[in-house]
Amino acid sequence: MTRIDRRGLLRGAAATAGVALASPYLARGAMAQGAGQVNIFAWAGYLNDEILGAFQEATGITPNFTPYGTNDELLNQLRANNGAGFDLIWPTVDRVPNYVEFGLIQPLDESRIEVAKVLPSAWENSVNLGAVVDGKRYQVPTDWGTEAIAFDTEQNPLEYGTASYGDLWKDGAQATVRGHSSLIGLGLWLEAEGKLPRPLLDAFTDPDAQIEIFDVILAEAIARKGNIIQFWTNENEAQGAFRVNGATVGQTWDSTAAALASEGLPVGFIAPKEGALAWMEGLSIPTGAANLDGAYAFINWFLTPEAGAMYTNATKINSTAVGSDQLTSDEAKAFFAAAYPGDALEKLWWWPIQESWYITKRNEYQDRFLSA
C-alpha cells in the first residue's frame, strides 16, 4: 500500500515557496482572450460562489459548474456523452484508469501545467495512485481528504486511539454508512482482529482473492446490518442521517462532518485506529472538451495558494497547492488537528487503483448487502 500523509505532502513546499502567485498561462492565454466559458463537472459542494467568482475575476472566463454526487454518476454521465459536454471533471485518482479504459479523458499537456505549484509529493505519488496510465498523465492532483468516523459528540463521544470502524457495527450503534466503502472499513476492522483469510489489499489486485475476502466481509456485514439506521450515497444523504434520522455515528467524508459542525451541530470527526480511508482527487480533461484554454486556465488558477485556501476553508478538504496551508482559516486548521491527532497521518489507508473488474464485483457485493 502506498503511504502518503499530510506531512509528507507538505515536504518540499519550502523549496517551492518562491513560486510566483500570478499564473503566466492566465496572463498569456485566458486573460488575453478575455471571453469564453469553461464547463466544470465536479463534486457537489466543491465550488461555491466565492471560488467561481474569484476565478472569473482573475481570468475573464465564465465558469459553469454542474455538480454530481458519486464517482459512478460522473463516469456514467461521461460515458453517456461519449466524453463530451464538459471541459473539466474531478474524479478520484484511483478511478482515473476507468476513464482511460473507456476513452473518456485525454492525456494532459504537461507543458501547459504549472507543476511547481503542486506539492511535489502529491504530484509524484499520484503516479502510482492512478493519475498516470501507460506513461501518460491524465490528472493533476488538486486535493485530498478522508472517509473516517463522524460522531455525535454528546450522545456518542469518541477519542483517537480507541475509535474504530468497529464502533459502527457494535450492538446498539445508530450508524450511517455508504454501501461499498463500509465493506472496506469493516474489512480493515476484521483484518486488525485477524479475521480475514488474507490481506485486504489483495482484493484489489486478484479477482479470486477479492471473492475470498469479500465473502467473509459480506457475511459479517449482513449479520450486523441491524446497527445501520441509514445508508448514504452522497453528501446530502450523509448529512441528513445526522440532522433528521438519528445517526450518532457514521463512516462519512470529512466534508460531511465539517458541514454539520459549521452549523453548530454536535458532530466531530476522527480517524479510526485502523486508519482513515484516504483519497486524492484532481482535474482531468474529457476527450470532448470544447475549451482547452479555459480548462488549463482553471487548473493553473486552482493551484494558486489563494484558491487552494479558499477551497479548504469552504470544504475542509486539503489542497495540494503549495502555500495554501499557510492561508487557511483557524477553523480549517482546528478541524484538521482534531481529525488527525497523534500518529493518524502515518496510518492513512490510501485507496488503491480500482480496476473495472474490481468495481463490477464490488458493486455485486454492495447490492447483496443492501438487499439482505
ABEGO torsion letter per residue (X at the ends): XBBBBAAAAABGAAAAAABBABBAAAAABAAAAGBEBBBBBBBBGABBAAAAAAAAAAAGBBBBBBBBABAAAAAAAAAAAGGBGBABBBBBAAAAAAAAAAGABBBBBAAABBAAABBAAAAAAAAAAGABBGGBBABBBABBBBBBBBBBAAABBBBBGABBAAAAABBGBBBBBBAAAAAAAAAAAAAAAGABABBAAAAAABAAAAAAAAAAAAAAAAAAAAABABBBABAAAAAAAAAAAGBABBBBBAAAAAAAAAAGBBBBBBBBAAEBBBBBBBBBBBAABABAAAAAAAAAAAABAAAAAAAAAAAGBBBABBGAAAABBAAAAAAAAAABBEAAAAABBBBBBBBAAAAAAAAAAAAAAAAX
